Protein backbone atom coordinates (compact mmCIF):
# COMPACT_ATOMS: atom_id res chain seq x y z
CA UNK A 1 0.00 0.00 0.00
CA UNK A 2 2.86 2.35 0.87
CA UNK A 3 4.48 1.59 -2.52
CA UNK A 4 1.31 2.57 -4.40
CA UNK A 5 1.00 5.79 -2.36
CA UNK A 6 4.69 6.61 -3.00
CA UNK A 7 4.32 6.02 -6.79
CA UNK A 8 1.16 8.16 -6.81
CA UNK A 9 3.03 11.00 -5.05
CA UNK A 10 5.83 10.84 -7.65
CA UNK A 11 3.34 10.98 -10.53
CA UNK A 12 1.52 13.96 -8.97
CA UNK A 13 4.84 15.75 -8.34
CA UNK A 14 5.97 15.20 -11.95
CA UNK A 15 2.60 16.43 -13.24
CA UNK A 16 2.86 19.59 -11.10
CA UNK A 17 6.42 20.26 -12.33
CA UNK A 18 5.34 19.84 -15.97
CA UNK A 19 2.31 22.12 -15.53
CA UNK A 20 4.45 24.71 -13.72
CA UNK A 21 7.02 24.64 -16.53
CA UNK A 22 4.40 24.88 -19.28
CA UNK A 23 2.63 27.76 -17.54
CA UNK A 24 5.76 29.93 -17.13
CA UNK A 25 7.34 28.94 -20.46
CA UNK A 26 4.15 30.09 -22.20
CA UNK A 27 4.17 33.31 -20.18
CA UNK A 28 7.78 34.01 -21.14
CA UNK A 29 7.10 33.50 -24.86
CA UNK A 30 3.95 35.61 -24.62
CA UNK A 31 5.94 38.81 -24.14
CA UNK A 32 8.68 38.28 -26.70
CA UNK A 33 7.27 40.55 -29.38
CA UNK A 34 4.46 43.08 -29.43
CA UNK A 35 3.20 41.93 -32.84
CA UNK A 36 2.88 38.32 -31.72
CA UNK A 37 1.00 39.43 -28.59
CA UNK A 38 -1.53 41.32 -30.67
CA UNK A 39 -1.94 38.26 -32.90
CA UNK A 40 -2.46 36.07 -29.83
CA UNK A 41 -5.17 38.39 -28.48
CA UNK A 42 -7.01 38.32 -31.81
CA UNK A 43 -6.91 34.54 -32.03
CA UNK A 44 -7.66 33.76 -28.38
CA UNK A 45 -10.12 36.59 -27.84
CA UNK A 46 -8.41 37.55 -24.56
CA UNK A 47 -9.83 40.65 -22.89
CA UNK A 48 -6.47 41.56 -21.31
CA UNK A 49 -5.45 45.08 -22.42
CA UNK A 50 -2.29 45.40 -24.50
CA UNK A 51 -0.12 48.42 -23.83
CA UNK A 52 2.69 49.63 -26.09
CA UNK A 53 4.81 52.74 -25.78
CA UNK A 54 6.67 55.22 -27.96
CA UNK A 55 9.79 57.15 -26.91
CA UNK A 56 9.22 60.80 -27.91
CA UNK A 57 12.91 61.68 -27.47
CA UNK A 58 13.78 59.12 -30.15
CA UNK A 59 11.08 60.48 -32.46
CA UNK A 60 12.55 63.99 -32.10
CA UNK A 61 16.03 62.69 -32.94
CA UNK A 62 15.20 60.28 -35.77
CA UNK A 63 12.20 61.59 -37.75
CA UNK A 64 13.48 63.70 -40.65
CA UNK A 65 10.88 66.48 -40.76
CA UNK A 66 10.97 66.87 -36.96
CA UNK A 67 14.77 67.26 -36.98
CA UNK A 68 14.60 69.72 -39.88
CA UNK A 69 11.95 71.83 -38.14
CA UNK A 70 13.88 71.81 -34.86
CA UNK A 71 17.03 73.06 -36.64
CA UNK A 72 15.02 75.78 -38.37
CA UNK A 73 13.45 76.96 -35.10
CA UNK A 74 16.81 76.86 -33.32
CA UNK A 75 18.33 79.00 -36.10
CA UNK A 76 15.48 81.51 -35.74
CA UNK A 77 16.01 81.59 -31.97
CA UNK A 78 19.73 82.30 -32.46
CA UNK A 79 18.85 85.07 -34.92
CA UNK A 80 16.48 86.68 -32.38
CA UNK A 81 19.14 86.52 -29.66
CA UNK A 82 21.76 87.93 -32.02
CA UNK A 83 19.52 90.87 -33.03
CA UNK A 84 18.74 91.62 -29.37
CA UNK A 85 22.42 91.49 -28.36
CA UNK A 86 23.34 93.71 -31.31
CA UNK A 87 20.72 96.24 -30.20
CA UNK A 88 22.13 96.34 -26.68
CA UNK A 89 25.70 96.71 -28.01
CA UNK A 90 24.47 99.72 -29.99
CA UNK A 91 22.99 101.23 -26.81
CA UNK A 92 26.27 100.65 -24.98
CA UNK A 93 28.22 102.33 -27.79
CA UNK A 94 25.86 105.33 -27.77
CA UNK A 95 26.26 105.65 -24.00
CA UNK A 96 30.07 105.50 -24.26
CA UNK A 97 30.08 108.14 -27.02
CA UNK A 98 27.83 110.40 -24.97
CA UNK A 99 30.04 110.07 -21.87
CA UNK A 100 33.08 111.13 -23.91
CA UNK A 101 31.62 114.65 -23.89
CA UNK A 102 32.63 114.76 -20.24
CA UNK A 103 32.08 118.03 -18.40
CA UNK A 104 30.19 119.59 -21.29
CA UNK A 105 27.18 117.36 -20.48
CA UNK A 106 24.42 119.33 -18.80
CA UNK A 107 21.72 117.83 -16.61
CA UNK A 108 19.12 118.45 -19.32
CA UNK A 109 21.29 116.74 -21.93
CA UNK A 110 21.76 113.77 -19.60
CA UNK A 111 18.02 113.48 -18.98
CA UNK A 112 17.21 113.72 -22.70
CA UNK A 113 19.85 111.14 -23.56
CA UNK A 114 18.64 108.78 -20.85
CA UNK A 115 15.06 109.13 -22.06
CA UNK A 116 16.13 108.44 -25.67
CA UNK A 117 18.16 105.42 -24.56
CA UNK A 118 15.24 104.03 -22.53
CA UNK A 119 12.91 104.35 -25.55
CA UNK A 120 15.40 102.48 -27.73
CA UNK A 121 15.81 99.81 -25.07
CA UNK A 122 12.01 99.37 -24.89
CA UNK A 123 11.89 99.00 -28.70
CA UNK A 124 14.68 96.40 -28.66
CA UNK A 125 13.04 94.42 -25.85
CA UNK A 126 9.60 94.71 -27.48
CA UNK A 127 10.99 93.45 -30.78
CA UNK A 128 12.58 90.45 -29.06
CA UNK A 129 9.34 89.66 -27.24
CA UNK A 130 7.32 89.92 -30.47
CA UNK A 131 9.70 87.67 -32.42
CA UNK A 132 9.90 85.17 -29.55
CA UNK A 133 6.12 85.00 -29.40
CA UNK A 134 5.93 84.39 -33.17
CA UNK A 135 8.53 81.63 -32.79
CA UNK A 136 6.56 80.04 -29.94
CA UNK A 137 3.43 80.08 -32.11
CA UNK A 138 5.33 78.42 -34.97
CA UNK A 139 6.57 75.73 -32.58
CA UNK A 140 3.07 75.22 -31.16
CA UNK A 141 1.51 74.87 -34.63
CA UNK A 142 4.24 72.46 -35.71
CA UNK A 143 3.74 70.31 -32.60
CA UNK A 144 -0.03 70.33 -33.20
CA UNK A 145 0.55 69.18 -36.78
CA UNK A 146 3.08 66.56 -35.68
CA UNK A 147 0.72 65.21 -33.02
CA UNK A 148 -2.06 64.99 -35.62
CA UNK A 149 0.24 63.07 -38.00
CA UNK A 150 1.45 60.80 -35.19
CA UNK A 151 -2.11 59.98 -34.09
CA UNK A 152 -3.13 59.34 -37.69
CA UNK A 153 -0.17 57.02 -38.21
CA UNK A 154 -0.81 55.14 -34.93
CA UNK A 155 -4.50 54.70 -35.81
CA UNK A 156 -3.47 52.96 -39.06
CA UNK A 157 -0.59 51.10 -37.40
CA UNK A 158 -2.84 49.78 -34.64
CA UNK A 159 -5.48 48.34 -36.99
CA UNK A 160 -3.35 45.22 -37.36
CA UNK A 161 -1.99 45.13 -33.80
CA UNK A 162 -4.98 45.85 -31.57
CA UNK A 163 -3.17 47.58 -28.71
CA UNK A 164 -5.56 48.85 -26.09
CA UNK A 165 -3.27 51.77 -25.24
CA UNK A 166 -0.19 53.35 -26.80
CA UNK A 167 1.61 55.56 -24.29
CA UNK A 168 4.39 58.09 -24.79
CA UNK A 169 7.55 58.22 -22.70
CA UNK A 170 10.42 60.69 -22.77
CA UNK A 171 12.12 63.49 -20.91
CA UNK A 172 9.65 64.94 -18.42
CA UNK A 173 6.98 62.36 -19.39
CA UNK A 174 8.44 59.16 -17.97
CA UNK A 175 5.95 58.14 -15.29
CA UNK A 176 6.21 54.41 -16.01
CA UNK A 177 8.11 52.70 -13.20
CA UNK A 178 8.61 49.58 -15.35
CA UNK A 179 8.36 48.91 -19.05
CA UNK A 180 9.10 45.83 -21.09
CA UNK A 181 11.31 46.69 -24.07
CA UNK A 182 9.34 44.15 -26.13
CA UNK A 183 6.44 46.62 -26.02
CA UNK A 184 8.54 49.48 -27.44
CA UNK A 185 7.18 50.31 -30.91
CA UNK A 186 9.37 53.42 -31.38
CA UNK A 187 11.40 51.95 -34.25
CA UNK A 188 8.20 51.12 -36.18
CA UNK A 189 6.86 54.64 -35.61
CA UNK A 190 10.13 56.30 -36.70
CA UNK A 191 10.21 54.21 -39.88
CA UNK A 192 6.53 54.80 -40.64
CA UNK A 193 6.62 58.56 -39.96
CA UNK A 194 9.72 58.99 -42.13
CA UNK A 195 7.90 57.16 -44.94
CA UNK A 196 4.92 59.52 -44.50
CA UNK A 197 7.26 62.47 -44.95
CA UNK A 198 8.32 61.11 -48.34
CA UNK A 199 4.68 60.91 -49.46
CA UNK A 200 3.89 64.57 -48.61
MODELLER restraints for C-alpha pairs under 7 A, 6 or more apart:
rsr = mdl.restraints
at = mdl.atoms
rsr.add(forms.Gaussian(group=physical.xy_distance, feature=features.Distance(at['CA:30:A'], at['CA:37:A']), mean=6.26, stdev=0.5))
rsr.add(forms.Gaussian(group=physical.xy_distance, feature=features.Distance(at['CA:31:A'], at['CA:37:A']), mean=6.68, stdev=0.5))
rsr.add(forms.Gaussian(group=physical.xy_distance, feature=features.Distance(at['CA:31:A'], at['CA:182:A']), mean=6.63, stdev=0.5))
rsr.add(forms.Gaussian(group=physical.xy_distance, feature=features.Distance(at['CA:32:A'], at['CA:182:A']), mean=5.93, stdev=0.5))
rsr.add(forms.Gaussian(group=physical.xy_distance, feature=features.Distance(at['CA:33:A'], at['CA:182:A']), mean=5.27, stdev=0.5))
rsr.add(forms.Gaussian(group=physical.xy_distance, feature=features.Distance(at['CA:33:A'], at['CA:183:A']), mean=6.99, stdev=0.5))
rsr.add(forms.Gaussian(group=physical.xy_distance, feature=features.Distance(at['CA:34:A'], at['CA:182:A']), mean=5.99, stdev=0.5))
rsr.add(forms.Gaussian(group=physical.xy_distance, feature=features.Distance(at['CA:34:A'], at['CA:183:A']), mean=5.30, stdev=0.5))
rsr.add(forms.Gaussian(group=physical.xy_distance, feature=features.Distance(at['CA:35:A'], at['CA:161:A']), mean=6.16, stdev=0.5))
rsr.add(forms.Gaussian(group=physical.xy_distance, feature=features.Distance(at['CA:38:A'], at['CA:161:A']), mean=4.95, stdev=0.5))
rsr.add(forms.Gaussian(group=physical.xy_distance, feature=features.Distance(at['CA:38:A'], at['CA:162:A']), mean=5.77, stdev=0.5))
rsr.add(forms.Gaussian(group=physical.xy_distance, feature=features.Distance(at['CA:38:A'], at['CA:163:A']), mean=6.76, stdev=0.5))
rsr.add(forms.Gaussian(group=physical.xy_distance, feature=features.Distance(at['CA:39:A'], at['CA:161:A']), mean=6.93, stdev=0.5))
rsr.add(forms.Gaussian(group=physical.xy_distance, feature=features.Distance(at['CA:49:A'], at['CA:164:A']), mean=5.26, stdev=0.5))
rsr.add(forms.Gaussian(group=physical.xy_distance, feature=features.Distance(at['CA:50:A'], at['CA:163:A']), mean=4.82, stdev=0.5))
rsr.add(forms.Gaussian(group=physical.xy_distance, feature=features.Distance(at['CA:50:A'], at['CA:164:A']), mean=5.02, stdev=0.5))
rsr.add(forms.Gaussian(group=physical.xy_distance, feature=features.Distance(at['CA:50:A'], at['CA:165:A']), mean=6.49, stdev=0.5))
rsr.add(forms.Gaussian(group=physical.xy_distance, feature=features.Distance(at['CA:51:A'], at['CA:163:A']), mean=5.82, stdev=0.5))
rsr.add(forms.Gaussian(group=physical.xy_distance, feature=features.Distance(at['CA:51:A'], at['CA:164:A']), mean=5.91, stdev=0.5))
rsr.add(forms.Gaussian(group=physical.xy_distance, feature=features.Distance(at['CA:51:A'], at['CA:165:A']), mean=4.81, stdev=0.5))
rsr.add(forms.Gaussian(group=physical.xy_distance, feature=features.Distance(at['CA:51:A'], at['CA:166:A']), mean=5.76, stdev=0.5))
rsr.add(forms.Gaussian(group=physical.xy_distance, feature=features.Distance(at['CA:52:A'], at['CA:163:A']), mean=6.74, stdev=0.5))
rsr.add(forms.Gaussian(group=physical.xy_distance, feature=features.Distance(at['CA:52:A'], at['CA:165:A']), mean=6.39, stdev=0.5))
rsr.add(forms.Gaussian(group=physical.xy_distance, feature=features.Distance(at['CA:52:A'], at['CA:166:A']), mean=4.76, stdev=0.5))
rsr.add(forms.Gaussian(group=physical.xy_distance, feature=features.Distance(at['CA:52:A'], at['CA:167:A']), mean=6.29, stdev=0.5))
rsr.add(forms.Gaussian(group=physical.xy_distance, feature=features.Distance(at['CA:52:A'], at['CA:183:A']), mean=4.81, stdev=0.5))
rsr.add(forms.Gaussian(group=physical.xy_distance, feature=features.Distance(at['CA:52:A'], at['CA:184:A']), mean=6.01, stdev=0.5))
rsr.add(forms.Gaussian(group=physical.xy_distance, feature=features.Distance(at['CA:52:A'], at['CA:185:A']), mean=6.62, stdev=0.5))
rsr.add(forms.Gaussian(group=physical.xy_distance, feature=features.Distance(at['CA:53:A'], at['CA:166:A']), mean=5.14, stdev=0.5))
rsr.add(forms.Gaussian(group=physical.xy_distance, feature=features.Distance(at['CA:53:A'], at['CA:167:A']), mean=4.52, stdev=0.5))
rsr.add(forms.Gaussian(group=physical.xy_distance, feature=features.Distance(at['CA:53:A'], at['CA:168:A']), mean=5.46, stdev=0.5))
rsr.add(forms.Gaussian(group=physical.xy_distance, feature=features.Distance(at['CA:53:A'], at['CA:169:A']), mean=6.86, stdev=0.5))
rsr.add(forms.Gaussian(group=physical.xy_distance, feature=features.Distance(at['CA:53:A'], at['CA:183:A']), mean=6.33, stdev=0.5))
rsr.add(forms.Gaussian(group=physical.xy_distance, feature=features.Distance(at['CA:53:A'], at['CA:184:A']), mean=5.22, stdev=0.5))
rsr.add(forms.Gaussian(group=physical.xy_distance, feature=features.Distance(at['CA:53:A'], at['CA:185:A']), mean=6.15, stdev=0.5))
rsr.add(forms.Gaussian(group=physical.xy_distance, feature=features.Distance(at['CA:54:A'], at['CA:167:A']), mean=6.25, stdev=0.5))
rsr.add(forms.Gaussian(group=physical.xy_distance, feature=features.Distance(at['CA:54:A'], at['CA:168:A']), mean=4.84, stdev=0.5))
rsr.add(forms.Gaussian(group=physical.xy_distance, feature=features.Distance(at['CA:54:A'], at['CA:169:A']), mean=6.12, stdev=0.5))
rsr.add(forms.Gaussian(group=physical.xy_distance, feature=features.Distance(at['CA:54:A'], at['CA:184:A']), mean=6.06, stdev=0.5))
rsr.add(forms.Gaussian(group=physical.xy_distance, feature=features.Distance(at['CA:54:A'], at['CA:185:A']), mean=5.75, stdev=0.5))
rsr.add(forms.Gaussian(group=physical.xy_distance, feature=features.Distance(at['CA:54:A'], at['CA:186:A']), mean=4.71, stdev=0.5))
rsr.add(forms.Gaussian(group=physical.xy_distance, feature=features.Distance(at['CA:55:A'], at['CA:168:A']), mean=5.87, stdev=0.5))
rsr.add(forms.Gaussian(group=physical.xy_distance, feature=features.Distance(at['CA:55:A'], at['CA:169:A']), mean=4.89, stdev=0.5))
rsr.add(forms.Gaussian(group=physical.xy_distance, feature=features.Distance(at['CA:55:A'], at['CA:170:A']), mean=5.48, stdev=0.5))
rsr.add(forms.Gaussian(group=physical.xy_distance, feature=features.Distance(at['CA:55:A'], at['CA:186:A']), mean=5.83, stdev=0.5))
rsr.add(forms.Gaussian(group=physical.xy_distance, feature=features.Distance(at['CA:56:A'], at['CA:168:A']), mean=6.36, stdev=0.5))
rsr.add(forms.Gaussian(group=physical.xy_distance, feature=features.Distance(at['CA:56:A'], at['CA:169:A']), mean=6.05, stdev=0.5))
rsr.add(forms.Gaussian(group=physical.xy_distance, feature=features.Distance(at['CA:56:A'], at['CA:170:A']), mean=5.28, stdev=0.5))
rsr.add(forms.Gaussian(group=physical.xy_distance, feature=features.Distance(at['CA:57:A'], at['CA:170:A']), mean=5.42, stdev=0.5))
rsr.add(forms.Gaussian(group=physical.xy_distance, feature=features.Distance(at['CA:57:A'], at['CA:171:A']), mean=6.86, stdev=0.5))
rsr.add(forms.Gaussian(group=physical.xy_distance, feature=features.Distance(at['CA:59:A'], at['CA:190:A']), mean=6.03, stdev=0.5))
rsr.add(forms.Gaussian(group=physical.xy_distance, feature=features.Distance(at['CA:60:A'], at['CA:66:A']), mean=5.86, stdev=0.5))
rsr.add(forms.Gaussian(group=physical.xy_distance, feature=features.Distance(at['CA:60:A'], at['CA:67:A']), mean=6.28, stdev=0.5))
rsr.add(forms.Gaussian(group=physical.xy_distance, feature=features.Distance(at['CA:61:A'], at['CA:67:A']), mean=6.23, stdev=0.5))
rsr.add(forms.Gaussian(group=physical.xy_distance, feature=features.Distance(at['CA:62:A'], at['CA:190:A']), mean=6.51, stdev=0.5))
rsr.add(forms.Gaussian(group=physical.xy_distance, feature=features.Distance(at['CA:63:A'], at['CA:190:A']), mean=5.78, stdev=0.5))
rsr.add(forms.Gaussian(group=physical.xy_distance, feature=features.Distance(at['CA:63:A'], at['CA:193:A']), mean=6.73, stdev=0.5))
rsr.add(forms.Gaussian(group=physical.xy_distance, feature=features.Distance(at['CA:63:A'], at['CA:194:A']), mean=5.67, stdev=0.5))
rsr.add(forms.Gaussian(group=physical.xy_distance, feature=features.Distance(at['CA:64:A'], at['CA:194:A']), mean=6.20, stdev=0.5))
rsr.add(forms.Gaussian(group=physical.xy_distance, feature=features.Distance(at['CA:65:A'], at['CA:197:A']), mean=6.83, stdev=0.5))
rsr.add(forms.Gaussian(group=physical.xy_distance, feature=features.Distance(at['CA:80:A'], at['CA:128:A']), mean=6.36, stdev=0.5))
rsr.add(forms.Gaussian(group=physical.xy_distance, feature=features.Distance(at['CA:80:A'], at['CA:131:A']), mean=6.85, stdev=0.5))
rsr.add(forms.Gaussian(group=physical.xy_distance, feature=features.Distance(at['CA:84:A'], at['CA:124:A']), mean=6.31, stdev=0.5))
rsr.add(forms.Gaussian(group=physical.xy_distance, feature=features.Distance(at['CA:84:A'], at['CA:128:A']), mean=6.28, stdev=0.5))
rsr.add(forms.Gaussian(group=physical.xy_distance, feature=features.Distance(at['CA:87:A'], at['CA:124:A']), mean=6.23, stdev=0.5))
rsr.add(forms.Gaussian(group=physical.xy_distance, feature=features.Distance(at['CA:91:A'], at['CA:117:A']), mean=6.78, stdev=0.5))
